[in-house]
Amino acid sequence: MPYAFFKIRANDDGESAEHLNRFLRSHRVLAVRNEWVSEGADSLWAFCIDYLEGSLSKSSAGQGRSRVDYKEILPPEQFEVFARLRELRKEMAEREGVPVFTLFTNDQLAEMVKRGCRTRSALEKIDGIGESRLAKYGDRFLEELSKLHRQKNTGELSE
């Protein structure tokens, strides 16, 4: 699978960011890794984009990927857990100042719920969850999954 690399300098006029955003909108992105490189006046964000070959069709490029309605796919009790995991992901991403998909994608969150993940090894089996995501976010999401599982079993989580 191919990789694309982008740099956005701290003093960028927005052109590099727009170039990155155009790329993201026009390709099927599998993972985004970013890192802040502190070099004084030359500081920058470095991005590594892991994507599938080929670009999205013109009709879908403006819309991005087709949206999955997880409320239709997941049973109500699983959807509630999925929604709570999305809230946790949003809070964590806002704290770190990163896009939510850099933590986990919606597909990965749905898989966590469907598989009833309770261990790190269970998370590792989900496509796209590698060592770095697992090390950085895995324990917090497993903690939340366990908490939600306990709440469900005690009736605190609505059925």
N, C-alpha and C positions, 0 to 999 in steps of 0.2 A: 504494500500500500504506500502511496506517495506522501511526502511531507512538503509543506510550504512554510517558509520562515518570513516573519515580518518584524520590523523594528519601528517603534513609535517613540520618537524623542520627546522629552518632557516639554520642550519649547516648540513642538510641532504646531504647524498652522491648521491642522485638521485634515490635511490632504492624505497623510499616511493612514490615519484612522479610517477615513472614507475608503481608501484602497483596500484595507483589511476587511471592512464591513461588506464591500462589494464582493470580495472573494468568498466570504462566509455565506452570503445570500445566494451565491451562484454555484456552490458546491455542497455535496453531501458530506458534512463534517462528522468525523467519528470522535475526535478528541481535540481539545485545545489545552496546551500547556503554556503558561506565561510566567515570566520572571522579571522582577524589577532589577535593573542593573544600575547601581549607584556609582556614577562617575562625575560627580559635581555638576557643572553646567552641561555636560554631555550625557546625563542620566537618561535612561530609556527603558521602555517596556519591550521585552523580546518575546515573541510568540512563535510557537511551533504548532502547526495545524496538521493533524492526521486526517486524511480525507480519502474518499473513494474516487477512483479514476472517472473521468468524464464530468461534465457539469450538468446541472439541472436544466431541464427544458425551459425555453423562454416563457412558456405559460406558467410554469411552476416556480421559476426563479424569483419572480417578484413576490411570491407568496411563501417561499421557503418550503420546507417539507410539509406533506399533507398532515394535518393535525389528527391526532388520535383522541377520541373522546373516552377517557378512562372511566367516566361515570357509566358509560354504556357497556364497557368491557368487563369491569370488575364488579363483583357482587357488592351490595351496599356496605357490608362490614369491612371488606377489603378497601373499598374506595375511601372510607373514612380514615383508615390508617394511612393510605396513600396521600390523602389531603394533608394530614398532619405531618407526614414526612416532607411534603413540599413546603409547608410553613417553616419547619426546622431548616431546610435547605436555604430558603430565602433569608432567614435571619442570619445564618452563618455567612452566606455570600455577601450580604450587606455589611456585616462586620469586617469582612476581609476586603471589601471593595472589588469583588470579582463577579462576573456573570454567574447565574445559578447553575448553568450546565457544566461549569468547570468543577463543581462538586460531584453531582451525579445527574444524569439525564432523567427525564420522565420515564423512559423505558426501563432504566435501571431501578428507579424507585418502585415501579410497578412490579418488576421481577422480585425485588426484595419482599414485597408484600405477598405475591402469589406463592413464592417458595417458602414463606414463613421463616426467613433467615434469622438465626439466633447466634451464629458463630462467624468468625472471620473467614473460615474456610468456605462457608456457604456463600459469603459475599464474593470471594475470589472466583467462584464458578460463574458469576454473571459477566457476560461479555462487556469489555471495556473497563472493568474495575481491576486495575493493576495494583502493584505494591504501593506506589506513591499515594494514590487515592485512599487505599485501604489504611495506610499508616496515618494519613492526615485526617480522614473523616470517618473511617470505619467504626471505631469504638463509640463515637457519639451517636451514630445512626443505629448501631446495635443496642445501645443503651435505650434509645427512644423506642425501638421495636419491642424490646423486652418490657418496657414500661407500658406500652400500649397493649401488649399481650396480657399483662397482669390486670390492667384496667378492664379489658374485655371479659376476662374470667371472673372478675369480682362484680361485673355489671356496671362499672363506672363509665365505660365507653358505650355510647348508645348502639343498639343493635340495628 
